Amino acid sequence: MPINEKEFNGNLFDQLVMVERIERRLHEGGEEAAQKEIDLIKNEINRKLYQQPPLPEKTNN
């Protein structure tokens, strides 16, 4: 969940960019091109959702 308005606006902007990418492919290459763009976007989202959090650095104390 977005913490503040700036983060919420960022999420909306990302969604708008995705829709514009799909529309562009639909106009340029039809349904098949739009489906390929959708698949690409899904893969990008999955990479973000399932990325491993950074491991904490070990210190030698």
Secondary structure as GFF3:
##gff-version 3
##sequence-region A 1 61
A	DSSP	alpha_helix	5	49	.	.	.	ID=ss1
###
